[in-house]
Amino acid sequence: MNLTLQSIITCPACGHKKEETMPTSACEFFYECENCKKVLKPKQGHCCVYCSYATVPCPPIQENKSCC
């Protein structure tokens, strides 16, 4: 299975979008928007900020594995 590591994360506070490379060895629980400086946290029931605010879910979810 090919993993997609590039994902566009969108800040829910200001709408700023940025393409990021997701880590394969760890989940990201916090992400600071470079525009408004709001610190994003996963929504309830999501494992990481990519699963909550990005165009592509994190690598473990893509592989149908449990996240960190």
Buried (B, 14 or more C-beta within 10 A) or exposed (E): EEEEBEBEBBBEEEEBBBEBEBBEEEBBEEBEBEEEEBEBBBEEEBBBBBBBBBEBBBBBBBEEEEBE
